[in-house]
Amino acid sequence: MSSRGLCVIAGVLLATMAPASFAADIQSGLWELVVESRVAAAPDFSPEPVTIKQCLTEQDAQDPSRVLGGLTNPGATDCTYTEKSFSGNVFHFKMQCAGSFGIHASGEVAYSATSINGCITSMANMAGQATTLQSRITARRLGAC
């Protein structure tokens, strides 16, 4: 699988949070987001983690897609939730995206005012092959911008 393909999936994964409950706890400031992934069919292949830093305004903190949307998702379009629920500070979801990768994802993400931790499993069509990607997402607030 190409690193571009992994970045596309990672970008989609980073944009999968639901606004209402999530935003209540997020603080504005400088955040560091890391996505570590592995391809289930290739346990010896470990792509480099994707790390970004971004400054969140008060407005950004009200929209989780801005918190986690620092990566672009070319090829992933029309992403919609097929299921979503909250249990305390944990967001559970399933989503589906149209586009050339045909991504289906499910996962859960725990959050607080200064951190995000979660696991997501994605299935995508990469170069005509069904590919499963397991990702761990972590994010932390570093301080003021």
ChimeraX commands (.cxc) that place a marker at each C-alpha (Angstrom):
marker #1 position 0.00,0.00,0.00 radius 0.5
marker #1 position 1.33,3.42,-0.85 radius 0.5
marker #1 position 2.03,6.04,1.79 radius 0.5
marker #1 position -0.37,8.35,-0.08 radius 0.5
marker #1 position -3.13,5.80,0.38 radius 0.5
marker #1 position -2.37,5.51,4.07 radius 0.5
marker #1 position -2.42,9.30,4.42 radius 0.5
marker #1 position -5.81,9.42,2.70 radius 0.5
marker #1 position -7.21,6.88,5.13 radius 0.5
marker #1 position -5.56,8.64,8.07 radius 0.5
marker #1 position -7.05,11.94,6.96 radius 0.5
marker #1 position -10.51,10.44,6.79 radius 0.5
marker #1 position -10.02,8.89,10.21 radius 0.5
marker #1 position -8.98,12.21,11.65 radius 0.5
marker #1 position -12.17,13.79,10.43 radius 0.5
marker #1 position -14.58,11.29,11.99 radius 0.5
marker #1 position -15.49,12.91,15.29 radius 0.5
marker #1 position -19.03,14.07,16.10 radius 0.5
marker #1 position -19.46,17.74,17.05 radius 0.5
marker #1 position -21.85,18.15,19.96 radius 0.5
marker #1 position -20.52,16.25,22.96 radius 0.5
marker #1 position -16.90,16.24,21.80 radius 0.5
marker #1 position -16.59,20.01,21.51 radius 0.5
marker #1 position -17.76,20.63,25.07 radius 0.5
marker #1 position -14.47,19.38,26.47 radius 0.5
marker #1 position -11.85,20.46,23.91 radius 0.5
marker #1 position -9.62,23.44,24.78 radius 0.5
marker #1 position -8.31,25.88,22.24 radius 0.5
marker #1 position -4.53,26.15,21.80 radius 0.5
marker #1 position -1.70,24.31,20.07 radius 0.5
marker #1 position -2.43,20.61,19.50 radius 0.5
marker #1 position -0.27,17.74,18.28 radius 0.5
marker #1 position -2.07,14.90,16.49 radius 0.5
marker #1 position -0.50,11.51,15.73 radius 0.5
marker #1 position -1.92,8.62,13.69 radius 0.5
marker #1 position -0.06,5.31,13.91 radius 0.5
marker #1 position -1.32,2.68,11.48 radius 0.5
marker #1 position -0.64,-0.84,10.43 radius 0.5
marker #1 position -1.96,-2.88,7.56 radius 0.5
marker #1 position -3.55,-6.06,8.94 radius 0.5
marker #1 position -2.41,-8.21,5.98 radius 0.5
marker #1 position 1.19,-6.95,6.20 radius 0.5
marker #1 position 2.27,-7.07,9.86 radius 0.5
marker #1 position 5.91,-6.41,8.89 radius 0.5
marker #1 position 4.95,-3.20,7.10 radius 0.5
marker #1 position 4.73,-0.27,9.52 radius 0.5
marker #1 position 4.28,3.08,7.84 radius 0.5
marker #1 position 5.72,6.10,9.59 radius 0.5
marker #1 position 3.29,7.76,12.00 radius 0.5
marker #1 position 1.57,10.83,10.61 radius 0.5
marker #1 position 2.12,13.79,12.98 radius 0.5
marker #1 position 0.75,17.30,12.64 radius 0.5
marker #1 position 0.57,20.35,14.87 radius 0.5
marker #1 position -2.19,22.88,14.57 radius 0.5
marker #1 position -3.47,25.87,16.48 radius 0.5
marker #1 position -7.13,25.66,17.48 radius 0.5
marker #1 position -9.18,28.77,18.06 radius 0.5
marker #1 position -12.25,28.76,20.31 radius 0.5
marker #1 position -14.33,28.32,17.14 radius 0.5
marker #1 position -12.16,25.39,16.01 radius 0.5
marker #1 position -12.64,23.70,19.39 radius 0.5
marker #1 position -16.39,23.65,18.77 radius 0.5
marker #1 position -15.97,21.54,15.62 radius 0.5
marker #1 position -14.02,18.28,16.00 radius 0.5
marker #1 position -13.39,18.07,12.27 radius 0.5
marker #1 position -11.24,21.17,12.73 radius 0.5
marker #1 position -9.48,19.58,15.70 radius 0.5
marker #1 position -8.57,16.52,13.68 radius 0.5
marker #1 position -8.78,17.78,10.12 radius 0.5
marker #1 position -5.19,18.84,9.56 radius 0.5
marker #1 position -4.65,16.13,6.96 radius 0.5
marker #1 position -6.34,16.26,3.59 radius 0.5
marker #1 position -8.37,13.35,2.30 radius 0.5
marker #1 position -8.14,13.26,-1.49 radius 0.5
marker #1 position -10.15,10.42,-2.93 radius 0.5
marker #1 position -12.51,10.28,0.07 radius 0.5
marker #1 position -15.80,12.00,-0.53 radius 0.5
marker #1 position -19.30,11.99,0.88 radius 0.5
marker #1 position -18.32,10.58,4.28 radius 0.5
marker #1 position -21.38,9.83,6.40 radius 0.5
marker #1 position -21.94,8.16,9.74 radius 0.5
marker #1 position -23.96,4.98,9.63 radius 0.5
marker #1 position -23.90,4.79,13.44 radius 0.5
marker #1 position -22.68,7.07,16.21 radius 0.5
marker #1 position -23.10,7.15,19.96 radius 0.5
marker #1 position -21.51,8.54,23.09 radius 0.5
marker #1 position -20.82,6.77,26.35 radius 0.5
marker #1 position -19.46,9.36,28.77 radius 0.5
marker #1 position -16.39,10.82,27.09 radius 0.5
marker #1 position -16.08,8.03,24.50 radius 0.5
marker #1 position -17.40,8.44,20.98 radius 0.5
marker #1 position -18.29,5.20,19.09 radius 0.5
marker #1 position -18.95,5.33,15.38 radius 0.5
marker #1 position -19.22,3.63,12.02 radius 0.5
marker #1 position -18.83,5.61,8.84 radius 0.5
marker #1 position -18.70,5.15,5.11 radius 0.5
marker #1 position -17.07,7.28,2.40 radius 0.5
marker #1 position -17.63,7.27,-1.33 radius 0.5
marker #1 position -14.86,8.09,-3.75 radius 0.5
marker #1 position -12.06,6.04,-5.20 radius 0.5
marker #1 position -11.15,4.34,-1.90 radius 0.5
marker #1 position -14.67,3.34,-0.78 radius 0.5
marker #1 position -13.71,3.57,2.90 radius 0.5
marker #1 position -15.69,1.88,5.67 radius 0.5
marker #1 position -14.51,2.61,9.21 radius 0.5
marker #1 position -15.49,1.90,12.78 radius 0.5
marker #1 position -13.92,2.86,16.04 radius 0.5
marker #1 position -14.00,4.59,19.35 radius 0.5
marker #1 position -12.25,7.71,20.55 radius 0.5
marker #1 position -11.94,8.90,24.15 radius 0.5
marker #1 position -11.40,12.59,24.75 radius 0.5
marker #1 position -10.79,15.19,27.43 radius 0.5
marker #1 position -10.03,18.90,27.40 radius 0.5
marker #1 position -6.37,18.24,26.58 radius 0.5
marker #1 position -6.13,14.79,25.00 radius 0.5
marker #1 position -7.66,12.38,22.50 radius 0.5
marker #1 position -6.99,8.62,22.30 radius 0.5
marker #1 position -8.68,6.12,20.07 radius 0.5
marker #1 position -8.57,3.09,17.82 radius 0.5
marker #1 position -10.09,2.88,14.37 radius 0.5
marker #1 position -10.37,0.00,11.92 radius 0.5
marker #1 position -10.82,0.95,8.27 radius 0.5
marker #1 position -11.47,-1.07,5.17 radius 0.5
marker #1 position -10.62,0.53,1.84 radius 0.5
marker #1 position -10.20,-0.38,-1.80 radius 0.5
marker #1 position -6.52,0.26,-2.56 radius 0.5
marker #1 position -5.46,-0.45,-6.14 radius 0.5
marker #1 position -8.34,-2.91,-6.55 radius 0.5
marker #1 position -7.62,-4.81,-3.33 radius 0.5
marker #1 position -9.61,-4.74,-0.11 radius 0.5
marker #1 position -7.23,-3.46,2.56 radius 0.5
marker #1 position -7.78,-3.33,6.33 radius 0.5
marker #1 position -5.95,-0.66,8.25 radius 0.5
marker #1 position -5.80,-0.51,12.04 radius 0.5
marker #1 position -4.99,2.92,13.43 radius 0.5
marker #1 position -4.30,4.44,16.80 radius 0.5
marker #1 position -5.01,8.15,17.13 radius 0.5
marker #1 position -3.51,10.26,19.89 radius 0.5
marker #1 position -3.65,13.98,20.32 radius 0.5
marker #1 position -2.58,16.32,23.06 radius 0.5
marker #1 position -2.80,19.98,23.78 radius 0.5
marker #1 position 0.70,21.45,23.94 radius 0.5
marker #1 position -0.22,24.90,25.28 radius 0.5
marker #1 position -1.11,28.30,23.95 radius 0.5
marker #1 position -0.63,29.17,20.30 radius 0.5
marker link #1:1,2 radius 0.2
marker link #1:2,3 radius 0.2
marker link #1:3,4 radius 0.2
marker link #1:4,5 radius 0.2
marker link #1:5,6 radius 0.2
marker link #1:6,7 radius 0.2
marker link #1:7,8 radius 0.2
marker link #1:8,9 radius 0.2
marker link #1:9,10 radius 0.2
marker link #1:10,11 radius 0.2
marker link #1:11,12 radius 0.2
marker link #1:12,13 radius 0.2
marker link #1:13,14 radius 0.2
marker link #1:14,15 radius 0.2
marker link #1:15,16 radius 0.2
marker link #1:16,17 radius 0.2
marker link #1:17,18 radius 0.2
marker link #1:18,19 radius 0.2
marker link #1:19,20 radius 0.2
marker link #1:20,21 radius 0.2
marker link #1:21,22 radius 0.2
marker link #1:22,23 radius 0.2
marker link #1:23,24 radius 0.2
marker link #1:24,25 radius 0.2
marker link #1:25,26 radius 0.2
marker link #1:26,27 radius 0.2
marker link #1:27,28 radius 0.2
marker link #1:28,29 radius 0.2
marker link #1:29,30 radius 0.2
marker link #1:30,31 radius 0.2
marker link #1:31,32 radius 0.2
marker link #1:32,33 radius 0.2
marker link #1:33,34 radius 0.2
marker link #1:34,35 radius 0.2
marker link #1:35,36 radius 0.2
marker link #1:36,37 radius 0.2
marker link #1:37,38 radius 0.2
marker link #1:38,39 radius 0.2
marker link #1:39,40 radius 0.2
marker link #1:40,41 radius 0.2
marker link #1:41,42 radius 0.2
marker link #1:42,43 radius 0.2
marker link #1:43,44 radius 0.2
marker link #1:44,45 radius 0.2
marker link #1:45,46 radius 0.2
marker link #1:46,47 radius 0.2
marker link #1:47,48 radius 0.2
marker link #1:48,49 radius 0.2
marker link #1:49,50 radius 0.2
marker link #1:50,51 radius 0.2
marker link #1:51,52 radius 0.2
marker link #1:52,53 radius 0.2
marker link #1:53,54 radius 0.2
marker link #1:54,55 radius 0.2
marker link #1:55,56 radius 0.2
marker link #1:56,57 radius 0.2
marker link #1:57,58 radius 0.2
marker link #1:58,59 radius 0.2
marker link #1:59,60 radius 0.2
marker link #1:60,61 radius 0.2
marker link #1:61,62 radius 0.2
marker link #1:62,63 radius 0.2
marker link #1:63,64 radius 0.2
marker link #1:64,65 radius 0.2
marker link #1:65,66 radius 0.2
marker link #1:66,67 radius 0.2
marker link #1:67,68 radius 0.2
marker link #1:68,69 radius 0.2
marker link #1:69,70 radius 0.2
marker link #1:70,71 radius 0.2
marker link #1:71,72 radius 0.2
marker link #1:72,73 radius 0.2
marker link #1:73,74 radius 0.2
marker link #1:74,75 radius 0.2
marker link #1:75,76 radius 0.2
marker link #1:76,77 radius 0.2
marker link #1:77,78 radius 0.2
marker link #1:78,79 radius 0.2
marker link #1:79,80 radius 0.2
marker link #1:80,81 radius 0.2
marker link #1:81,82 radius 0.2
marker link #1:82,83 radius 0.2
marker link #1:83,84 radius 0.2
marker link #1:84,85 radius 0.2
marker link #1:85,86 radius 0.2
marker link #1:86,87 radius 0.2
marker link #1:87,88 radius 0.2
marker link #1:88,89 radius 0.2
marker link #1:89,90 radius 0.2
marker link #1:90,91 radius 0.2
marker link #1:91,92 radius 0.2
marker link #1:92,93 radius 0.2
marker link #1:93,94 radius 0.2
marker link #1:94,95 radius 0.2
marker link #1:95,96 radius 0.2
marker link #1:96,97 radius 0.2
marker link #1:97,98 radius 0.2
marker link #1:98,99 radius 0.2
marker link #1:99,100 radius 0.2
marker link #1:100,101 radius 0.2
marker link #1:101,102 radius 0.2
marker link #1:102,103 radius 0.2
marker link #1:103,104 radius 0.2
marker link #1:104,105 radius 0.2
marker link #1:105,106 radius 0.2
marker link #1:106,107 radius 0.2
marker link #1:107,108 radius 0.2
marker link #1:108,109 radius 0.2
marker link #1:109,110 radius 0.2
marker link #1:110,111 radius 0.2
marker link #1:111,112 radius 0.2
marker link #1:112,113 radius 0.2
marker link #1:113,114 radius 0.2
marker link #1:114,115 radius 0.2
marker link #1:115,116 radius 0.2
marker link #1:116,117 radius 0.2
marker link #1:117,118 radius 0.2
marker link #1:118,119 radius 0.2
marker link #1:119,120 radius 0.2
marker link #1:120,121 radius 0.2
marker link #1:121,122 radius 0.2
marker link #1:122,123 radius 0.2
marker link #1:123,124 radius 0.2
marker link #1:124,125 radius 0.2
marker link #1:125,126 radius 0.2
marker link #1:126,127 radius 0.2
marker link #1:127,128 radius 0.2
marker link #1:128,129 radius 0.2
marker link #1:129,130 radius 0.2
marker link #1:130,131 radius 0.2
marker link #1:131,132 radius 0.2
marker link #1:132,133 radius 0.2
marker link #1:133,134 radius 0.2
marker link #1:134,135 radius 0.2
marker link #1:135,136 radius 0.2
marker link #1:136,137 radius 0.2
marker link #1:137,138 radius 0.2
marker link #1:138,139 radius 0.2
marker link #1:139,140 radius 0.2
marker link #1:140,141 radius 0.2
marker link #1:141,142 radius 0.2
marker link #1:142,143 radius 0.2
marker link #1:143,144 radius 0.2
marker link #1:144,145 radius 0.2
view
